[in-house]
Amino acid sequence: MTVERPAGPMRGLPESFMAHGSSFADFLADTGMWPGPRLTGAGSVDVPHATTIVALATSDGIVMAGDRRATMGNIIAQRDIEKVFPADEHSVVGIAGAAGVAVELVRLFQVELEHYEKIEGLPLSLDGKANRLATLLRGNLGMAMQGLAVVPLFAGYDLDRERGRIFSYDVTGGRYEERDHHAVGSGSVFARGSLKKLYRSGMSTEDGVMATVEALYDAADDDSATGGPDLTRRIFPVIAVAESDGVRMLPDEEVGAVVERVVGARLTSPDGPTAPLPGAGR
């Protein structure tokens, strides 16, 4: 598909808007409108931090879930923060790290993908989206050195490969593709252990949602920065599903029903479901 571009600058926009082609982030940097200060030197800032995000691949795509707690030192800064967002029609992104910076980075990432599609006339591939997010993270390295680090988890349905894929990152923008499942944030060690126990190749979306809720429950059980489900305030994990027909955010009613099943089962089995041992009972 060929996209005709205007011969001159778009009305009301500087020449630099088109000079960088499909990158909205490069345009912001060139015009001095890049969000947030570029900090230098050593030091740290005490700000709210988002914590645990989990994702796994299913037979139809991916499921990503995040707890709702943000902490600032030993204080609960927010009980109902949202950490999982649609990136575009077929991908989602979850955030861990400095909450304010992370939310702004996600908003910029969303605009970056939308801008690319408008300029080029077609969406980026899933690999291209993962690379764009890595570039944005590298641009945040100066703030990460000040303690304002962002560690996202990116996943989506790959229309070319016809399956779900998961990507993790480090603060320098290093990009790593994960197999089957992954978790980031302060409770990730416990969540990963839970996912290893519960994950089955080719599991359904329904089972995937259940497994992510179980993993977040296990993370909250051992990590004080991860918030467990709050049945009193009706605060539940944010869960997104990306499949061939697009991204959908599960409503609270649907997530609440899963949470109540998990919490009810934990009343009799506090440590959650167990994985059968190979050869057990022989």
Kinemage of the C-alpha trace (Angstrom):
@kinemage 1
@onewidth
@group {chain A} dominant
@subgroup {mainchain}
@vectorlist {calphas} color= white
{ca met a 1} P 0.000 0.000 0.000
{ca thr a 2} L 1.440 3.391 -1.058
{ca val a 3} L 0.712 6.390 1.137
{ca glu a 4} L 0.961 9.803 -0.519
{ca arg a 5} L 2.487 12.421 1.734
{ca pro a 6} L 1.923 16.155 1.368
{ca ala a 7} L 4.617 18.098 -0.475
{ca gly a 8} L 4.940 20.722 2.258
{ca pro a 9} L 4.491 20.724 6.042
{ca met a 10} L 1.044 20.013 7.436
{ca arg a 11} L -0.903 23.120 8.329
{ca gly a 12} L 0.131 24.486 11.717
{ca leu a 13} L 2.947 21.952 12.201
{ca pro a 14} L 6.699 22.582 11.941
{ca glu a 15} L 8.920 20.965 9.292
{ca ser a 16} L 10.324 18.633 11.957
{ca phe a 17} L 6.931 16.913 12.253
{ca met a 18} L 7.561 15.133 8.952
{ca ala a 19} L 11.365 15.147 9.146
{ca his a 20} L 11.374 12.110 11.440
{ca gly a 21} L 8.868 10.124 9.424
{ca ser a 22} L 6.891 7.674 11.515
{ca ser a 23} L 8.446 8.341 14.934
{ca phe a 24} L 6.396 10.640 17.154
{ca ala a 25} L 8.968 10.276 19.956
{ca asp a 26} L 11.745 11.613 17.672
{ca phe a 27} L 9.515 14.548 16.784
{ca leu a 28} L 9.004 15.372 20.485
{ca ala a 29} L 12.725 15.177 21.183
{ca asp a 30} L 13.580 17.390 18.208
{ca thr a 31} L 11.108 20.097 19.246
{ca gly a 32} L 12.059 19.996 22.934
{ca met a 33} L 8.651 18.679 24.006
{ca trp a 34} L 9.836 15.316 25.335
{ca pro a 35} L 7.883 14.780 28.588
{ca gly a 36} L 9.752 15.033 31.864
{ca pro a 37} L 13.169 16.436 32.766
{ca arg a 38} L 16.401 14.823 31.700
{ca leu a 39} L 18.137 14.333 35.016
{ca thr a 40} L 21.876 13.822 35.473
{ca gly a 41} L 24.109 12.717 38.314
{ca ala a 42} L 23.499 10.291 41.143
{ca gly a 43} L 20.686 10.287 43.616
{ca ser a 44} L 17.195 8.938 44.165
{ca val a 45} L 13.638 10.211 44.393
{ca asp a 46} L 10.945 8.786 46.661
{ca val a 47} L 7.869 8.376 44.448
{ca pro a 48} L 5.009 5.863 44.184
{ca his a 49} L 6.041 2.608 42.544
{ca ala a 50} L 3.845 0.160 40.685
{ca thr a 51} L 4.601 -3.463 41.367
{ca thr a 52} L 3.614 -6.868 39.992
{ca ile a 53} L 2.560 -7.706 36.416
{ca val a 54} L 2.114 -11.239 35.035
{ca ala a 55} L 1.465 -12.509 31.519
{ca leu a 56} L 1.064 -15.906 29.908
{ca ala a 57} L 0.373 -17.345 26.480
{ca thr a 58} L -2.845 -19.240 25.811
{ca ser a 59} L -4.104 -21.283 22.882
{ca asp a 60} L -5.793 -18.137 21.510
{ca gly a 61} L -3.340 -15.366 22.427
{ca ile a 62} L -2.149 -13.883 25.714
{ca val a 63} L -3.500 -12.867 29.127
{ca met a 64} L -1.881 -10.060 31.146
{ca ala a 65} L -2.831 -9.074 34.691
{ca gly a 66} L -1.612 -6.566 37.251
{ca asp a 67} L -2.304 -5.959 40.911
{ca arg a 68} L -3.673 -2.570 41.999
{ca arg a 69} L -1.237 -1.398 44.705
{ca ala a 70} L 1.317 1.411 44.420
{ca thr a 71} L 3.790 1.861 47.265
{ca met a 72} L 6.099 4.657 48.425
{ca gly a 73} L 8.591 3.181 50.840
{ca asn a 74} L 6.564 1.423 53.521
{ca ile a 75} L 3.423 3.427 52.662
{ca ile a 76} L 0.573 2.301 50.400
{ca ala a 77} L 0.426 5.279 48.032
{ca gln a 78} L -2.608 4.066 46.087
{ca arg a 79} L -4.855 1.014 46.395
{ca asp a 80} L -6.482 1.035 42.967
{ca ile a 81} L -3.848 2.117 40.445
{ca glu a 82} L -4.169 0.619 36.967
{ca lys a 83} L -1.007 -0.973 35.583
{ca val a 84} L -2.204 -2.813 32.470
{ca phe a 85} L -3.207 -0.885 29.336
{ca pro a 86} L -4.056 -1.586 25.705
{ca ala a 87} L -1.111 -0.482 23.540
{ca asp a 88} L -3.108 -0.755 20.322
{ca glu a 89} L -5.704 -3.071 18.790
{ca his a 90} L -3.680 -6.289 19.281
{ca ser a 91} L -1.166 -5.597 22.060
{ca val a 92} L -1.057 -4.667 25.737
{ca val a 93} L 1.552 -3.245 28.087
{ca gly a 94} L 1.936 -3.512 31.853
{ca ile a 95} L 4.086 -1.275 34.053
{ca ala a 96} L 6.329 -1.757 37.065
{ca gly a 97} L 8.600 0.867 38.548
{ca ala a 98} L 8.147 4.616 39.074
{ca ala a 99} L 4.404 4.935 38.545
{ca gly a 100} L 4.169 8.495 37.225
{ca val a 101} L 6.969 8.060 34.693
{ca ala a 102} L 5.633 4.649 33.685
{ca val a 103} L 2.110 5.922 32.972
{ca glu a 104} L 3.462 8.796 30.866
{ca leu a 105} L 5.728 6.403 28.959
{ca val a 106} L 2.749 4.155 28.195
{ca arg a 107} L 0.748 7.140 26.908
{ca leu a 108} L 3.636 8.146 24.669
{ca phe a 109} L 3.954 4.550 23.444
{ca gln a 110} L 0.263 4.451 22.571
{ca val a 111} L 0.561 7.703 20.591
{ca glu a 112} L 3.757 6.454 18.947
{ca leu a 113} L 1.974 3.363 17.593
{ca glu a 114} L -1.048 5.389 16.473
{ca his a 115} L 1.189 7.995 14.824
{ca tyr a 116} L 3.136 5.321 12.933
{ca glu a 117} L -0.041 3.761 11.586
{ca lys a 118} L -1.393 7.141 10.433
{ca ile a 119} L 1.853 8.116 8.710
{ca glu a 120} L 2.686 4.752 7.133
{ca gly a 121} L -0.871 3.582 6.458
{ca leu a 122} L -0.457 0.227 8.208
{ca pro a 123} L 0.294 -0.943 11.770
{ca leu a 124} L 3.704 -1.996 13.011
{ca ser a 125} L 4.476 -5.694 13.356
{ca leu a 126} L 4.556 -7.015 16.920
{ca asp a 127} L 8.368 -7.119 16.757
{ca gly a 128} L 8.348 -3.513 15.591
{ca lys a 129} L 6.138 -2.473 18.506
{ca ala a 130} L 8.453 -4.262 20.953
{ca asn a 131} L 11.451 -2.454 19.434
{ca arg a 132} L 9.722 0.938 19.686
{ca leu a 133} L 9.089 0.385 23.385
{ca ala a 134} L 12.764 -0.519 23.857
{ca thr a 135} L 13.737 2.778 22.212
{ca leu a 136} L 11.486 4.756 24.567
{ca leu a 137} L 13.046 2.989 27.557
{ca arg a 138} L 16.546 3.900 26.393
{ca gly a 139} L 15.396 7.512 26.240
{ca asn a 140} L 14.434 7.259 29.929
{ca leu a 141} L 17.847 5.987 31.051
{ca gly a 142} L 18.853 9.316 32.607
{ca met a 143} L 15.796 9.268 34.861
{ca ala a 144} L 16.327 5.578 35.629
{ca met a 145} L 19.779 6.475 36.991
{ca gln a 146} L 17.974 8.792 39.427
{ca gly a 147} L 15.814 5.950 40.695
{ca leu a 148} L 12.873 6.672 38.352
{ca ala a 149} L 13.187 3.366 36.521
{ca val a 150} L 10.410 1.827 34.455
{ca val a 151} L 10.292 -1.910 33.703
{ca pro a 152} L 7.357 -2.746 31.422
{ca leu a 153} L 5.989 -6.061 30.247
{ca phe a 154} L 4.718 -6.087 26.660
{ca ala a 155} L 2.605 -8.768 24.994
{ca gly a 156} L 0.204 -9.187 22.137
{ca tyr a 157} L -1.228 -11.325 19.384
{ca asp a 158} L 1.133 -11.639 16.414
{ca leu a 159} L -1.049 -11.517 13.299
{ca asp a 160} L 1.798 -12.839 11.127
{ca arg a 161} L 2.689 -15.814 13.332
{ca glu a 162} L -0.905 -16.281 14.536
{ca arg a 163} L -0.017 -16.695 18.203
{ca gly a 164} L 0.548 -14.728 21.383
{ca arg a 165} L 4.014 -13.462 22.286
{ca ile a 166} L 5.516 -11.879 25.437
{ca phe a 167} L 8.445 -9.437 25.745
{ca ser a 168} L 10.297 -8.272 28.855
{ca tyr a 169} L 12.773 -5.390 29.239
{ca asp a 170} L 15.493 -4.012 31.455
{ca val a 171} L 15.968 -0.352 32.381
{ca thr a 172} L 18.504 0.206 29.564
{ca gly a 173} L 15.985 -0.814 26.898
{ca gly a 174} L 17.192 -4.386 26.515
{ca arg a 175} L 14.418 -6.468 24.943
{ca tyr a 176} L 13.897 -10.178 25.625
{ca glu a 177} L 11.240 -12.494 24.266
{ca glu a 178} L 9.835 -14.833 26.914
{ca arg a 179} L 8.439 -18.316 26.448
{ca asp a 180} L 4.986 -19.204 27.749
{ca his a 181} L 4.841 -16.832 30.743
{ca his a 182} L 6.668 -14.100 32.643
{ca ala a 183} L 6.301 -11.640 35.537
{ca val a 184} L 7.907 -8.315 36.489
{ca gly a 185} L 7.895 -6.151 39.585
{ca ser a 186} L 8.655 -6.643 43.265
{ca gly a 187} L 6.444 -9.725 43.569
{ca ser a 188} L 7.656 -11.289 40.326
{ca val a 189} L 9.792 -13.953 42.019
{ca phe a 190} L 6.751 -15.394 43.763
{ca ala a 191} L 4.461 -14.899 40.759
{ca arg a 192} L 6.878 -16.736 38.462
{ca gly a 193} L 7.019 -19.650 40.853
{ca ser a 194} L 3.239 -19.814 40.857
{ca leu a 195} L 3.061 -19.635 37.049
{ca lys a 196} L 5.611 -22.440 36.701
{ca lys a 197} L 3.384 -24.573 38.887
{ca leu a 198} L 0.100 -23.732 37.150
{ca tyr a 199} L 0.987 -23.154 33.504
{ca arg a 200} L 0.050 -25.719 30.877
{ca ser a 201} L 0.886 -25.405 27.190
{ca gly a 202} L -2.206 -24.645 25.105
{ca met a 203} L -4.345 -23.646 28.071
{ca ser a 204} L -7.611 -21.839 27.380
{ca thr a 205} L -8.146 -18.134 27.971
{ca glu a 206} L -10.421 -18.925 30.914
{ca asp a 207} L -7.730 -21.088 32.543
{ca gly a 208} L -5.145 -18.426 31.754
{ca val a 209} L -7.165 -15.771 33.576
{ca met a 210} L -7.481 -18.081 36.576
{ca ala a 211} L -3.721 -18.781 36.566
{ca thr a 212} L -2.830 -15.073 36.511
{ca val a 213} L -5.141 -14.349 39.452
{ca glu a 214} L -3.609 -17.251 41.387
{ca ala a 215} L -0.104 -15.938 40.592
{ca leu a 216} L -0.945 -12.422 41.801
{ca tyr a 217} L -2.479 -13.883 44.957
{ca asp a 218} L 0.733 -15.835 45.624
{ca ala a 219} L 2.811 -12.701 44.982
{ca ala a 220} L 0.700 -10.664 47.415
{ca asp a 221} L 0.992 -13.446 49.989
{ca asp a 222} L 4.786 -13.015 50.185
{ca asp a 223} L 5.473 -9.493 48.882
{ca ser a 224} L 4.145 -6.554 50.893
{ca ala a 225} L 4.321 -4.209 47.867
{ca thr a 226} L 1.885 -6.361 45.874
{ca gly a 227} L -1.773 -5.830 46.655
{ca gly a 228} L -4.066 -8.804 46.997
{ca pro a 229} L -7.721 -8.731 45.930
{ca asp a 230} L -9.797 -6.431 48.146
{ca leu a 231} L -13.262 -7.964 48.448
{ca thr a 232} L -14.440 -5.242 50.826
{ca arg a 233} L -13.619 -2.357 48.500
{ca arg a 234} L -14.240 -4.504 45.380
{ca ile a 235} L -10.745 -3.764 44.054
{ca phe a 236} L -9.615 -6.542 41.724
{ca pro a 237} L -6.663 -7.069 39.372
{ca val a 238} L -6.749 -5.420 35.961
{ca ile a 239} L -6.761 -8.155 33.318
{ca ala a 240} L -6.342 -7.793 29.559
{ca val a 241} L -6.724 -10.431 26.852
{ca ala a 242} L -5.201 -10.063 23.366
{ca glu a 243} L -6.379 -12.458 20.661
{ca ser a 244} L -6.858 -12.489 16.892
{ca asp a 245} L -9.990 -10.337 17.144
{ca gly a 246} L -8.240 -7.687 19.257
{ca val a 247} L -7.686 -6.593 22.848
{ca arg a 248} L -10.392 -6.659 25.501
{ca met a 249} L -10.167 -5.506 29.092
{ca leu a 250} L -12.120 -7.811 31.382
{ca pro a 251} L -14.880 -6.026 33.343
{ca asp a 252} L -14.763 -5.975 37.140
{ca glu a 253} L -17.790 -8.290 37.318
{ca glu a 254} L -15.976 -11.006 35.375
{ca val a 255} L -12.699 -10.590 37.254
{ca gly a 256} L -14.555 -10.436 40.575
{ca ala a 257} L -16.177 -13.822 39.923
{ca val a 258} L -12.743 -15.386 39.310
{ca val a 259} L -11.279 -13.683 42.392
{ca glu a 260} L -14.087 -14.976 44.604
{ca arg a 261} L -13.446 -18.520 43.375
{ca val a 262} L -9.737 -18.189 44.146
{ca val a 263} L -10.300 -16.653 47.589
{ca gly a 264} L -12.934 -19.278 48.421
{ca ala a 265} L -10.543 -22.103 47.510
{ca arg a 266} L -7.773 -20.515 49.608
{ca leu a 267} L -9.957 -20.781 52.714
{ca thr a 268} L -9.342 -24.529 52.675
{ca ser a 269} L -5.968 -24.517 50.830
{ca pro a 270} L -4.116 -21.322 51.845
{ca asp a 271} L -1.120 -22.115 49.652
{ca gly a 272} L -3.243 -22.598 46.559
{ca pro a 273} L -3.487 -25.463 44.055
{ca thr a 274} L -0.601 -27.891 43.792
{ca ala a 275} L 0.951 -29.321 40.662
{ca pro a 276} L 0.952 -33.122 40.338
{ca leu a 277} L 4.382 -34.761 40.461
{ca pro a 278} L 5.364 -36.901 37.440
{ca gly a 279} L 5.018 -40.556 38.305
{ca ala a 280} L 3.198 -39.868 41.557
{ca gly a 281} L 1.074 -42.768 42.756
{ca arg a 282} L 2.966 -45.418 40.850
